[in-house]
Amino acid sequence: MKVIGVLGSPRGKASQTARLARALDAGLCEAGAETEWIDVCSLRVEYCRACDACHSGGRCVHHDDFEPLREKLLLADGIVLSSPDYFGSVTAQIKAAIDRLSAVIHCQLFRHKYACTVATAGGPSGSEVTAYLGEVLLNMGAYVVGGVAASMSGGPAAMEEAERTARALGREMASAMATRRVYPDQQERHRRTADYFRALVERYRNRWPHEAAFWATVVAAASGPARPAAGAESVRSGKG
Ligand SMILES: Cc1cc2nc3c(=O)[nH]c(=O)nc-3n(C[C@H](O)[C@H](O)[C@H](O)COP(=O)(O)O)c2cc1C
């Protein structure tokens, strides 16, 4: 059970969000998961240019640090996204990475994965950040086990309470992965989202032939949800 966690604060070791993520990590590891954390702020991740290259040919035009991160996310059983609250949303660094996952949402490539979100905020709550990151992951096909947020204005006691919650959430995420837990409401949402993106890609099949080929293999396989057949593996790997 491999989990990739993405740290979205630029404050490195001083990051309170990373501290909360460490508590989640403790829960994950004590319940048997193997984890790897990646500080997205230490990577070079260019902005998405909306050039359609990933949709049409399966390759991004940028040659930076993003593709290795994307590969790790695609191979993981679980994903954790974390960010401090910056003006009611995530940091620019993690948003730049999310924007580079357009082909992942089009092809629902986080399907069968489990996810959690972590946030801290200076003000009353970071829950808008966990809610946003949860929506992103759900829309990419993942089961969102939960999110944990801490407010710095609550002082040390609030942070310690959030750490206990994070640790319990980590254990729950590991258990969900181990038992392949199904969340029927999220499963229904995944079905609707997959139908939407399959239809969208079909409508733009001349512009997005790579993704159209991917969905064609999924439809041909038809016996299960959006697992790519062998011929579609290049969409996952980005080798077109
Ligand atoms: C540019 C910037 C914008 C911020 N905007 C908000 C905000 O809108 N609401 C809030 O509650 N806290 C805001 N904060 C405070 C951070 O969310 C808070 O200090 C957080 O715990 C920092 O996490 P970190 O230590 O992981 O970087 C902001 C901080 C910065 C630097």
The ligand as an ORCA input file, in Angstrom:
! r2SCAN-3c Opt
* xyz 0 1
  C       0.036     34.686      1.304
  C      -0.725     34.150      2.485
  C      -2.097     34.174      2.468
  C      -2.833     33.688      3.537
  N      -4.199     33.732      3.497
  C      -4.912     33.250      4.533
  C      -6.342     33.276      4.488
  O      -6.952     33.734      3.532
  N      -7.018     32.773      5.544
  C      -6.380     32.259      6.634
  O      -7.050     31.808      7.560
  N      -5.017     32.226      6.711
  C      -4.275     32.705      5.681
  N      -2.906     32.666      5.735
  C      -2.234     32.057      6.905
  C      -1.796     30.617      6.642
  O      -2.836     29.858      6.081
  C      -1.396     29.938      7.953
  O      -0.396     30.670      8.595
  C      -0.946     28.515      7.716
  O      -0.979     27.789      8.943
  C       0.451     28.446      7.136
  O       0.769     27.095      6.924
  P       2.281     26.597      6.714
  O       3.012     26.835      8.036
  O       2.138     25.163      6.410
  O       2.867     27.405      5.609
  C      -2.156     33.170      4.671
  C      -0.752     33.159      4.684
  C      -0.046     33.645      3.612
  C       1.480     33.631      3.637
*
